[in-house]
Amino acid sequence: MTFTETEILEQLDLAFNETPSKYYPAGRPEDIKYNFFLDLEHGYCETAGSRIHLYADSTRWVIVFEKSGYQNRRTSAEIELNYVGNCIDYPVDQFPESNYITNSSSVILIDPTEFERIENKVGAEMETFELISQEIKEIKIRDKFVPFDNNYQNYEKVGIQIRDYDNPKKLIGFGDLVRYLHETNPTLISATENEIRKHIPKNIPKLMTIDEFHFVSAYEKTNPPSQQETYKLLAKVLVTRDTINWKPTQKPNNSWKNWESGNL
């Protein structure tokens, strides 16, 4: 079966409203289903980067929303991938009481153990909370150690405001680090093609990756994706399988600098 722009926009609206679609596995009555949408303002994630990936052939289509950032409730830097489409292998967490079915998966960039290792351990209580020690020279990202830049002035040059409160040494915060990496070496904290394709068919063609786009708050429920230029254009690209149809007129605003996040 072919698909239409209307169907794509309907599926996006469902994710926007956290309502699972007909493409979810039936599961059991007690199973719990989650349908997530890109959220650049989440209170538990200090957002760094965001991208949109498009895949399609004559019968299948997928949109993958990618977001990187610091998860302040899990003390980890992660990539979150949210899938919307008609051919997704939905992740399932199995438990005796019920299964959790979702359109979301994550990639760990810096795990809690590494953050514990690099956290500042000298000074007052707040000086040791989510701040990186000046003695740290390297930080493990995925399975690779990379040099750590502890010069706060370099962070401020790219728009990162170092915490003033109880931080006389201008130590770099955990979230500051992830945002700095996005600004200076985005590939380091971006999803690989293999990571993105983990829950979609291996042979579905990729059409494009969009790094800059116009975003409207996921909490503005009176303005769903079906009413927004960005998603109408995504639907057109998928149906025609022609990237020339990505011609936005609205100014890109998906940079973390335009959104408040990670404040809960």
GUPA-521169 format. One line per 4 residues: number of its first residue (from 0); their letters; for each residue x, y, z of N, C-alpha, C. Coordinates in nm, 2 decimals. Each point is the difference from the previous one (the first is absolute). Example, Ala and Ser with C-alpha at 12.3 -4.5 7.8 and 13.67 -1.06 7.14 Angstrom:
2
0 = as = 1.32,-0.57,0.78,-0.09,0.12,0.00,0.09,0.12,0.00 ~ -0.04,0.11,-0.07,0.09,0.11,0.00,-0.08,0.11,0.08
REM end
This chain:
264
0 = mtft = 0.08,-0.12,0.00,-0.08,0.12,0.00,0.09,0.13,0.00 ~ -0.05,0.09,-0.08,0.07,0.13,0.01,-0.05,0.08,0.12 ~ 0.06,0.11,0.03,-0.04,0.08,0.11,-0.01,0.15,-0.05 ~ -0.07,0.08,0.09,-0.03,0.14,-0.04,0.05,0.09,0.10
4 = etei = 0.01,0.13,-0.04,0.04,0.11,0.09,-0.10,0.00,0.12 ~ -0.13,-0.02,-0.02,-0.10,0.00,0.10,0.03,-0.10,0.11 ~ 0.04,-0.12,-0.05,0.03,-0.11,0.10,0.12,0.04,0.08 ~ 0.10,0.05,-0.06,0.12,0.04,0.07,-0.03,0.10,0.11
8 = leql = -0.07,0.10,-0.04,-0.04,0.11,0.10,-0.09,-0.05,0.11 ~ -0.09,-0.10,-0.03,-0.08,-0.06,0.10,0.09,-0.07,0.10 ~ 0.10,-0.08,-0.04,0.09,-0.07,0.09,0.08,0.10,0.08 ~ 0.04,0.11,-0.06,0.08,0.10,0.08,-0.09,0.06,0.11
12 = dlaf = -0.13,0.02,-0.04,-0.09,0.06,0.10,-0.02,-0.10,0.12 ~ -0.01,-0.13,-0.03,-0.01,-0.10,0.11,0.12,0.01,0.09 ~ 0.12,0.00,-0.05,0.12,0.01,0.08,0.00,0.13,0.08 ~ -0.04,0.11,-0.06,0.00,0.13,0.06,-0.10,-0.01,0.12
16 = netp = -0.11,-0.07,-0.01,-0.09,-0.02,0.11,0.02,-0.12,0.08 ~ 0.11,-0.07,-0.01,0.04,-0.11,0.08,-0.10,-0.12,-0.01 ~ -0.06,-0.01,-0.12,-0.10,-0.11,-0.03,0.06,-0.11,-0.09 ~ 0.02,-0.12,0.04,0.05,-0.10,-0.09,-0.09,-0.02,-0.12
20 = skyy = 0.07,-0.04,-0.11,-0.07,-0.02,-0.13,-0.04,-0.14,-0.03 ~ -0.06,-0.02,-0.11,-0.04,-0.14,-0.04,0.12,-0.08,-0.04 ~ 0.11,0.06,-0.02,0.12,-0.08,-0.03,0.07,-0.06,0.12 ~ -0.04,0.04,0.12,0.06,-0.07,0.12,-0.04,-0.14,0.00
24 = pagr = 0.08,-0.09,0.06,-0.04,-0.14,0.02,-0.12,-0.01,0.09 ~ -0.09,-0.09,-0.02,-0.12,-0.01,0.08,0.03,-0.03,0.15 ~ 0.10,-0.09,0.02,0.04,-0.02,0.14,-0.12,-0.06,0.08 ~ 0.01,0.01,0.14,-0.10,-0.05,0.09,-0.07,0.12,0.06
28 = pedi = -0.12,-0.03,0.05,-0.08,0.11,0.06,0.07,0.08,0.11 ~ 0.09,-0.07,0.07,0.07,0.07,0.11,0.13,0.07,-0.05 ~ 0.04,-0.01,-0.12,0.12,0.06,-0.05,-0.02,0.15,-0.01 ~ 0.11,0.08,0.02,0.00,0.14,0.00,0.07,0.05,-0.12
32 = kynf = -0.06,0.09,-0.08,0.06,0.05,-0.12,0.02,0.15,0.01 ~ 0.12,0.04,-0.05,0.04,0.14,0.00,0.03,0.05,-0.14 ~ -0.04,0.11,-0.03,0.03,0.06,-0.14,0.05,0.14,0.03 ~ 0.13,0.02,-0.02,0.07,0.12,0.03,0.02,0.09,-0.12
36 = fldl = 0.01,0.13,0.02,0.03,0.10,-0.10,0.12,0.08,0.04 ~ 0.07,0.06,-0.09,0.12,0.08,0.03,-0.04,0.11,0.09 ~ 0.08,0.02,0.11,-0.03,0.10,0.10,0.14,0.06,0.04 ~ 0.01,0.13,-0.04,0.12,0.07,0.02,0.00,0.08,0.13
40 = ehgy = -0.11,-0.02,0.08,-0.02,0.08,0.12,-0.01,-0.09,0.13 ~ 0.03,-0.12,-0.02,-0.02,-0.10,0.11,0.08,0.04,0.13 ~ -0.07,0.00,0.11,0.07,0.04,0.12,0.10,-0.09,0.06 ~ 0.00,-0.13,-0.05,0.10,-0.10,0.05,0.11,-0.01,-0.10
44 = ceta = 0.00,0.07,-0.11,0.11,-0.01,-0.10,0.05,0.14,-0.04 ~ 0.13,0.02,0.03,0.06,0.13,-0.05,0.04,-0.02,-0.14 ~ -0.09,0.04,-0.09,0.02,-0.02,-0.14,0.12,0.06,-0.06 ~ 0.07,-0.08,-0.09,0.12,0.05,-0.07,-0.04,0.00,-0.15
48 = gsri = 0.00,-0.11,-0.07,-0.02,0.00,-0.15,-0.14,-0.07,-0.03 ~ -0.04,0.03,-0.12,-0.13,-0.06,-0.06,0.01,-0.01,-0.15 ~ -0.05,-0.11,-0.05,0.00,-0.02,-0.14,-0.13,-0.08,-0.04 ~ -0.03,0.00,-0.13,-0.11,-0.08,-0.05,0.05,-0.09,-0.12
52 = hlya = -0.03,-0.13,0.00,0.04,-0.09,-0.10,-0.12,-0.05,-0.08 ~ 0.01,-0.01,-0.13,-0.12,-0.04,-0.08,0.04,-0.13,-0.08 ~ -0.08,-0.10,0.00,0.02,-0.12,-0.08,-0.13,-0.04,-0.07 ~ 0.01,-0.05,-0.12,-0.13,-0.04,-0.07,0.03,-0.08,-0.13
56 = dstr = -0.09,-0.08,-0.03,0.00,-0.06,-0.14,-0.15,0.01,-0.04 ~ -0.04,-0.09,-0.09,-0.14,0.02,-0.06,-0.11,-0.04,0.10 ~ 0.03,-0.08,0.10,-0.10,-0.04,0.10,0.03,0.03,0.14 ~ 0.12,0.03,0.03,0.05,0.02,0.14,0.05,0.14,0.03
60 = wviv = -0.02,0.05,0.12,0.05,0.13,0.03,0.03,0.00,0.15 ~ 0.11,0.08,0.03,0.04,0.02,0.14,0.05,0.14,0.02 ~ -0.04,0.06,0.11,0.07,0.12,0.05,0.06,-0.03,0.13 ~ 0.13,0.03,0.01,0.07,-0.02,0.13,0.05,0.14,0.05
64 = feks = -0.06,0.03,0.12,0.05,0.12,0.07,0.11,-0.03,0.09 ~ 0.11,0.08,-0.01,0.12,-0.03,0.08,0.02,0.12,0.09 ~ 0.03,-0.02,0.13,0.03,0.10,0.10,0.12,-0.05,0.09 ~ 0.10,0.08,0.02,0.10,-0.03,0.09,0.00,0.10,0.12
68 = gyqn = 0.05,-0.04,0.11,0.00,0.09,0.12,0.04,-0.07,0.13 ~ 0.00,0.07,0.10,0.03,-0.05,0.14,-0.13,-0.03,0.07 ~ -0.01,-0.13,0.04,-0.12,-0.04,0.07,0.03,0.02,0.15 ~ -0.06,0.10,0.06,0.03,0.04,0.14,-0.06,-0.09,0.11
72 = rrts = -0.09,-0.09,-0.04,-0.06,-0.09,0.10,0.08,-0.14,-0.01 ~ 0.07,-0.02,-0.10,0.07,-0.13,-0.02,0.15,0.02,0.01 ~ 0.04,0.13,0.01,0.15,0.03,0.00,0.07,-0.06,-0.12 ~ -0.05,0.02,-0.12,0.06,-0.06,-0.12,-0.02,0.09,-0.12
76 = aeie = 0.09,0.00,-0.09,-0.02,0.07,-0.12,-0.05,-0.11,-0.11 ~ -0.11,0.04,-0.07,-0.06,-0.10,-0.08,-0.05,0.06,-0.13 ~ -0.02,-0.09,-0.10,-0.07,0.04,-0.12,-0.14,-0.07,0.01 ~ -0.10,0.07,-0.02,-0.14,-0.05,-0.01,-0.05,0.00,-0.14
80 = lnyv = -0.05,-0.12,-0.04,-0.05,-0.02,-0.14,-0.15,-0.03,0.01 ~ -0.08,0.08,-0.06,-0.14,-0.03,-0.01,-0.05,-0.03,-0.14 ~ -0.07,-0.11,-0.02,-0.03,-0.05,-0.13,-0.15,0.02,-0.03 ~ -0.03,0.05,-0.11,-0.14,0.01,-0.05,0.00,-0.06,-0.14
84 = gnci = -0.09,-0.09,-0.03,0.00,-0.06,-0.14,-0.09,-0.12,0.00 ~ 0.00,-0.07,-0.12,-0.09,-0.12,-0.02,0.08,-0.13,0.00 ~ 0.13,0.00,0.03,0.08,-0.12,0.00,0.10,-0.01,0.11 ~ -0.04,0.04,0.12,0.09,0.01,0.11,0.00,-0.13,0.08
88 = dypv = 0.12,-0.05,0.04,0.01,-0.11,0.09,0.00,0.06,0.15 ~ -0.11,0.02,0.05,-0.02,0.07,0.13,0.08,-0.07,0.11 ~ 0.08,0.08,0.08,0.07,-0.06,0.11,-0.10,-0.04,0.11 ~ 0.02,-0.12,0.06,-0.08,-0.06,0.10,0.08,-0.04,0.12
92 = dqfp = -0.03,0.06,0.12,0.06,-0.05,0.12,-0.10,-0.09,0.07 ~ 0.04,-0.12,0.02,-0.08,-0.11,0.05,0.01,-0.02,0.15 ~ -0.12,-0.01,0.06,-0.01,-0.02,0.15,-0.11,-0.10,0.02 ~ 0.00,-0.08,0.11,-0.10,-0.09,0.03,-0.14,0.06,0.00
96 = esny = -0.02,0.12,0.06,-0.13,0.06,0.01,-0.05,0.06,-0.13 ~ 0.09,0.06,-0.07,-0.04,0.07,-0.13,0.13,0.04,-0.07 ~ -0.02,0.02,-0.13,0.11,0.04,-0.09,-0.02,0.15,-0.03 ~ 0.12,0.07,-0.02,0.00,0.14,-0.03,0.04,0.01,-0.15
100 = itns = -0.09,0.05,-0.08,0.02,0.01,-0.14,0.02,0.15,-0.03 ~ 0.10,0.04,-0.08,0.03,0.14,-0.02,0.06,0.02,-0.14 ~ -0.01,0.13,-0.04,0.06,0.04,-0.13,0.14,0.06,0.03 ~ 0.05,-0.01,0.12,0.12,0.07,0.03,0.12,-0.09,0.04
104 = ssvi = 0.12,0.03,-0.03,0.12,-0.07,0.05,0.11,0.10,0.03 ~ 0.09,-0.04,0.08,0.11,0.09,0.04,0.14,-0.06,-0.03 ~ 0.09,0.09,-0.01,0.14,-0.04,-0.02,0.08,0.08,0.11 ~ 0.07,-0.08,0.08,0.08,0.06,0.11,0.13,0.06,-0.05
108 = lidp = 0.02,0.13,0.02,0.13,0.06,-0.04,0.10,0.01,0.12 ~ -0.05,0.05,0.11,0.08,0.00,0.13,-0.08,-0.06,0.11 ~ 0.05,-0.11,0.05,-0.09,-0.07,0.10,0.02,0.05,0.14 ~ -0.08,-0.03,0.10,0.01,0.05,0.13,0.13,-0.03,0.07
112 = tefe = 0.06,-0.11,-0.03,0.13,-0.03,0.06,0.11,0.10,-0.04 ~ 0.00,0.04,-0.13,0.09,0.09,-0.04,-0.02,0.14,0.05 ~ -0.13,0.04,0.01,-0.03,0.13,0.07,0.04,0.00,0.14 ~ -0.01,-0.11,0.07,0.04,-0.01,0.14,0.15,0.02,0.01
116 = rien = 0.08,-0.06,-0.10,0.14,0.01,0.00,0.05,0.14,-0.02 ~ -0.06,0.07,-0.09,0.04,0.14,-0.03,-0.05,0.11,0.08 ~ -0.10,-0.03,0.09,-0.07,0.10,0.08,0.10,0.06,0.10 ~ 0.00,0.14,0.01,0.08,0.06,0.10,-0.03,-0.04,0.14
120 = kvga = 0.10,-0.03,0.07,-0.01,-0.06,0.14,0.06,0.09,0.11 ~ 0.04,0.12,-0.04,0.06,0.09,0.10,-0.08,0.13,0.00 ~ -0.03,0.04,0.13,-0.07,0.13,0.01,-0.13,-0.02,0.08 ~ -0.09,0.11,-0.01,-0.13,-0.01,0.07,-0.09,-0.09,-0.07
124 = emet = -0.11,-0.03,0.06,-0.10,-0.10,-0.05,-0.04,0.03,-0.15 ~ -0.04,0.12,-0.03,-0.04,0.03,-0.13,0.11,0.00,-0.10 ~ 0.13,0.02,0.04,0.11,0.00,-0.09,0.04,-0.15,-0.04 ~ -0.07,-0.09,0.06,0.03,-0.14,-0.04,-0.12,-0.07,-0.06
128 = feli = -0.10,0.09,-0.04,-0.12,-0.06,-0.06,-0.01,0.03,-0.15 ~ 0.02,-0.10,-0.08,-0.01,0.01,-0.15,0.10,0.10,-0.06 ~ 0.11,0.01,0.07,0.11,0.08,-0.06,0.13,-0.09,-0.02 ~ 0.07,0.03,-0.10,0.12,-0.08,-0.04,0.12,0.06,0.06
132 = sqei = 0.08,-0.09,0.06,0.13,0.04,0.07,0.09,0.06,-0.10 ~ 0.08,0.10,0.04,0.10,0.06,-0.09,0.12,-0.10,-0.02 ~ 0.01,-0.10,0.08,0.11,-0.10,-0.02,-0.03,-0.09,-0.11 ~ -0.12,-0.01,-0.05,-0.04,-0.10,-0.11,0.06,0.05,-0.13
136 = keik = 0.07,-0.10,-0.07,0.06,0.03,-0.13,-0.07,-0.07,-0.11 ~ -0.07,-0.11,0.03,-0.07,-0.08,-0.11,-0.13,-0.04,0.06 ~ -0.10,-0.02,-0.09,-0.13,-0.05,0.04,-0.04,-0.11,-0.10 ~ -0.05,-0.11,0.06,-0.04,-0.11,-0.09,-0.14,0.02,-0.06
140 = irdk = 0.00,0.01,-0.13,-0.13,0.01,-0.07,-0.02,-0.12,-0.09 ~ -0.11,-0.07,0.02,-0.02,-0.14,-0.05,0.12,-0.08,0.05 ~ 0.09,-0.05,-0.08,0.11,-0.08,0.04,0.13,0.06,-0.03 ~ 0.00,0.14,-0.01,0.13,0.06,-0.04,0.02,0.12,0.09
144 = fvpf = 0.13,0.02,0.04,0.03,0.11,0.08,0.04,0.12,-0.09 ~ -0.06,0.12,0.03,0.02,0.12,-0.08,0.05,0.11,0.09 ~ 0.09,0.09,-0.05,0.05,0.11,0.09,-0.11,0.08,0.05 ~ 0.02,0.05,0.13,-0.10,0.08,0.06,0.05,0.15,0.01
148 = dnny = -0.07,0.09,-0.06,0.03,0.14,0.01,-0.07,0.06,0.12 ~ 0.08,0.04,0.10,-0.05,0.06,0.12,0.00,0.15,0.01 ~ 0.03,0.07,-0.12,0.01,0.14,0.00,-0.14,0.06,-0.02 ~ -0.06,0.05,0.10,-0.14,0.05,0.00,-0.02,0.11,-0.11
152 = qnye = 0.10,0.07,-0.03,-0.01,0.11,-0.10,-0.03,-0.06,-0.14 ~ 0.05,-0.12,-0.03,-0.04,-0.06,-0.13,-0.14,-0.04,0.00 ~ -0.06,-0.04,0.11,-0.14,-0.03,0.01,-0.09,0.12,-0.02 ~ 0.04,0.11,0.06,-0.07,0.12,-0.01,0.00,0.06,-0.14
156 = kvgi = 0.11,-0.03,-0.07,0.01,0.05,-0.14,-0.11,-0.06,-0.09 ~ -0.04,-0.12,0.03,-0.11,-0.07,-0.08,-0.14,0.01,0.06 ~ -0.01,0.10,0.10,-0.13,0.03,0.05,-0.04,-0.08,0.13 ~ 0.09,-0.07,0.06,-0.03,-0.08,0.12,0.03,0.09,0.12
160 = qird = -0.10,0.01,0.09,0.01,0.08,0.12,0.04,-0.09,0.11 ~ 0.13,0.02,0.05,0.05,-0.08,0.11,-0.07,0.04,0.13 ~ -0.04,-0.09,0.08,-0.07,0.02,0.13,0.08,0.09,0.09 ~ -0.06,0.11,0.04,0.06,0.09,0.10,-0.02,-0.04,0.14
164 = ydnp = -0.12,-0.05,0.03,-0.03,-0.03,0.14,0.09,-0.11,0.06 ~ 0.07,0.03,0.11,0.08,-0.10,0.06,0.10,-0.07,-0.09 ~ 0.06,0.08,-0.09,0.09,-0.05,-0.10,0.11,0.10,-0.02 ~ 0.08,0.03,0.10,0.10,0.11,-0.01,0.11,-0.03,-0.10
168 = kkli = 0.03,-0.13,-0.02,0.10,-0.04,-0.09,-0.04,-0.01,-0.15 ~ -0.13,0.03,-0.02,-0.05,-0.01,-0.14,0.01,-0.14,-0.05 ~ -0.03,-0.10,0.08,0.01,-0.14,-0.05,-0.11,-0.03,-0.10 ~ 0.03,-0.09,-0.09,-0.09,-0.04,-0.11,-0.11,-0.09,0.05
172 = gfgd = -0.12,0.03,-0.03,-0.11,-0.09,0.04,-0.02,-0.12,-0.09 ~ -0.07,-0.10,0.05,-0.02,-0.12,-0.08,-0.07,0.03,-0.13 ~ -0.11,0.08,0.01,-0.07,0.04,-0.12,0.07,0.09,-0.09 ~ 0.09,0.09,0.06,0.08,0.09,-0.08,0.09,-0.08,-0.09
176 = lvry = 0.06,-0.11,0.05,0.09,-0.08,-0.08,-0.07,-0.06,-0.12 ~ -0.12,-0.05,0.01,-0.07,-0.06,-0.11,-0.03,0.10,-0.10 ~ -0.05,0.12,0.04,-0.03,0.11,-0.09,0.13,0.05,-0.07 ~ 0.11,0.00,0.07,0.12,0.05,-0.06,0.05,-0.10,-0.11
180 = lhet = -0.02,-0.13,0.03,0.04,-0.10,-0.10,-0.09,0.01,-0.13 ~ -0.13,0.03,0.03,-0.08,0.02,-0.12,0.04,0.12,-0.08 ~ 0.05,0.11,0.06,0.04,0.12,-0.07,0.13,-0.02,-0.07 ~ 0.09,-0.08,0.06,0.14,-0.01,-0.05,0.03,-0.13,-0.07
184 = nptl = -0.07,-0.11,0.03,0.03,-0.13,-0.06,-0.13,-0.08,-0.01 ~ -0.10,0.05,-0.07,-0.14,-0.07,0.01,0.00,-0.14,-0.04 ~ 0.09,-0.04,-0.09,0.00,-0.15,-0.04,0.02,-0.09,0.12 ~ 0.08,0.05,0.10,0.04,-0.08,0.11,-0.12,-0.04,0.09
188 = isat = -0.11,0.09,0.00,-0.11,-0.04,0.08,-0.13,-0.01,-0.09 ~ 0.02,-0.03,-0.12,-0.11,-0.03,-0.09,-0.02,-0.15,-0.03 ~ -0.12,-0.04,-0.03,-0.03,-0.14,-0.02,0.07,-0.05,-0.13 ~ 0.05,-0.12,0.00,0.05,-0.05,-0.13,-0.11,-0.06,-0.08
192 = enei = 0.02,-0.03,-0.12,-0.10,-0.05,-0.09,-0.05,-0.14,0.06 ~ 0.09,-0.08,0.04,-0.03,-0.13,0.06,-0.09,0.02,0.12 ~ 0.03,0.09,0.09,-0.08,0.03,0.12,-0.14,0.05,-0.04 ~ -0.01,0.08,-0.10,-0.13,0.05,-0.04,-0.09,-0.11,-0.06
196 = rkhi = 0.07,-0.09,-0.08,-0.08,-0.11,-0.07,-0.03,-0.12,0.09 ~ 0.03,0.01,0.12,-0.02,-0.12,0.09,-0.14,-0.05,0.00 ~ -0.10,0.09,-0.01,-0.14,-0.04,0.01,-0.08,0.03,-0.13 ~ 0.07,0.01,-0.11,-0.06,0.01,-0.13,0.06,-0.10,-0.10
200 = pkni = -0.07,-0.03,-0.11,0.06,-0.10,-0.10,0.13,0.05,-0.05 ~ 0.09,-0.10,-0.01,0.14,0.03,-0.04,0.01,0.05,-0.15 ~ -0.10,-0.04,-0.08,0.01,0.03,-0.14,-0.09,0.11,-0.04 ~ -0.06,0.08,0.09,-0.08,0.11,-0.04,0.10,0.12,-0.03
204 = pklm = -0.02,0.06,-0.12,0.09,0.11,-0.04,-0.01,0.12,0.09 ~ 0.12,0.06,0.03,0.00,0.13,0.07,-0.01,0.11,-0.10 ~ -0.09,0.10,0.03,-0.02,0.11,-0.09,0.09,0.12,0.04 ~ 0.00,0.03,0.13,0.07,0.12,0.04,0.01,0.01,0.15
208 = tide = 0.09,0.08,0.05,0.01,0.04,0.14,-0.01,0.15,0.00 ~ -0.09,0.05,0.09,-0.02,0.14,0.02,0.06,0.05,0.13 ~ 0.10,0.09,0.00,0.06,0.04,0.12,-0.06,0.13,0.05 ~ -0.06,0.08,-0.08,-0.06,0.13,0.04,-0.15,0.00,-0.05
212 = fhfv = -0.09,0.03,0.09,-0.14,0.01,-0.04,-0.08,0.09,0.10 ~ -0.12,0.04,-0.04,-0.08,0.08,0.09,-0.08,-0.10,0.09 ~ 0.01,0.03,0.13,-0.07,-0.08,0.10,-0.10,0.08,0.08 ~ -0.11,-0.06,0.03,-0.10,0.06,0.09,-0.01,-0.09,0.12
216 = saye = -0.02,0.07,0.12,0.00,-0.07,0.12,-0.09,-0.12,0.00 ~ 0.04,-0.12,0.05,-0.08,-0.12,0.01,-0.11,0.02,0.10 ~ 0.00,0.10,0.08,-0.10,0.03,0.10,-0.11,0.09,-0.05 ~ 0.02,0.05,-0.12,-0.10,0.09,-0.07,-0.10,-0.09,-0.07
220 = ktnp = -0.09,-0.06,0.08,-0.09,-0.11,-0.06,-0.10,0.05,-0.10 ~ -0.02,0.13,-0.01,-0.10,0.06,-0.09,0.06,0.01,-0.14 ~ 0.13,-0.04,-0.01,0.07,0.02,-0.13,0.07,-0.14,-0.03 ~ -0.07,-0.10,-0.04,0.06,-0.13,-0.03,0.08,0.00,-0.13
224 = psqq = 0.08,-0.11,-0.01,0.09,-0.01,-0.12,-0.08,0.02,-0.14 ~ -0.12,-0.05,0.00,-0.08,0.01,-0.13,-0.03,0.14,-0.04 ~ 0.02,0.10,0.09,-0.02,0.14,-0.03,0.13,0.08,-0.02 ~ 0.11,-0.07,0.01,0.13,0.07,0.00,0.07,-0.03,-0.14
228 = etyk = 0.07,0.11,-0.05,0.07,-0.01,-0.12,0.11,-0.11,0.00 ~ 0.07,-0.01,0.11,0.11,-0.09,0.01,-0.04,-0.14,-0.04 ~ -0.11,-0.05,0.07,-0.04,-0.14,-0.02,-0.08,-0.02,-0.13 ~ -0.07,0.10,-0.05,-0.06,-0.01,-0.13,0.11,-0.02,-0.11
232 = llak = 0.11,0.07,0.02,0.11,-0.02,-0.10,0.07,-0.14,0.02 ~ 0.01,-0.04,0.12,0.05,-0.14,0.02,-0.08,-0.10,-0.07 ~ -0.13,0.01,0.02,-0.10,-0.09,-0.06,0.02,0.00,-0.16 ~ 0.01,0.12,-0.05,0.01,0.01,-0.15,0.13,-0.06,-0.05
236 = vlvt = 0.11,0.02,0.08,0.13,-0.07,-0.04,-0.02,-0.15,0.00 ~ -0.06,-0.05,0.10,-0.02,-0.15,0.02,-0.08,-0.06,-0.12 ~ -0.11,0.07,-0.03,-0.09,-0.05,-0.10,0.06,0.00,-0.14 ~ 0.07,0.11,-0.03,0.06,0.02,-0.13,0.14,-0.07,-0.01
240 = rdti = 0.06,-0.02,0.12,0.13,-0.05,0.01,0.10,0.09,-0.08 ~ -0.03,0.13,0.01,0.08,0.10,-0.07,0.04,0.11,0.10 ~ 0.12,0.01,0.04,0.05,0.10,0.10,-0.01,0.14,-0.05 ~ -0.03,0.02,-0.13,-0.01,0.14,-0.05,-0.13,0.07,0.06
244 = nwkp = -0.09,-0.09,0.06,-0.12,0.06,0.06,0.02,0.05,0.14 ~ 0.12,-0.02,0.05,0.03,0.07,0.13,0.04,0.14,-0.02 ~ -0.10,0.09,0.00,0.02,0.14,-0.03,-0.06,0.08,0.11 ~ 0.05,0.00,0.12,-0.07,0.07,0.11,0.01,0.16,-0.02
248 = tqkp = -0.10,0.07,0.04,0.00,0.14,0.00,0.03,0.06,0.14 ~ -0.02,-0.08,0.10,0.01,0.04,0.14,0.15,-0.01,0.04 ~ 0.04,0.09,0.08,0.14,0.00,0.05,0.03,-0.11,0.10 ~ 0.11,-0.08,-0.02,0.03,-0.10,0.09,0.02,0.05,0.14
252 = nnsw = -0.05,-0.08,0.10,0.01,0.05,0.14,0.02,-0.12,0.10 ~ 0.04,-0.11,-0.06,0.01,-0.12,0.09,0.13,0.00,0.08 ~ 0.08,0.10,-0.01,0.12,0.00,0.09,-0.04,0.00,0.14 ~ 0.08,-0.06,0.09,-0.03,0.00,0.14,0.00,0.14,0.06
256 = knwe = 0.06,0.09,-0.07,0.01,0.14,0.05,-0.14,0.07,0.00 ~ -0.09,-0.06,-0.07,-0.13,0.06,-0.01,-0.11,-0.06,0.09 ~ 0.04,-0.10,0.08,-0.09,-0.08,0.08,0.05,-0.02,0.14 ~ -0.09,0.01,0.10,0.03,-0.02,0.14,-0.02,-0.15,0.03
260 = sgnl = 0.10,-0.07,0.05,-0.01,-0.14,0.03,0.09,-0.04,0.11 ~ -0.03,-0.12,0.06,0.08,-0.05,0.11,-0.01,0.07,0.13 ~ -0.11,0.07,0.02,-0.01,0.09,0.12,-0.08,-0.06,0.12 ~ -0.04,-0.13,-0.01,-0.08,-0.06,0.11,0.09,-0.07,0.09
REM end
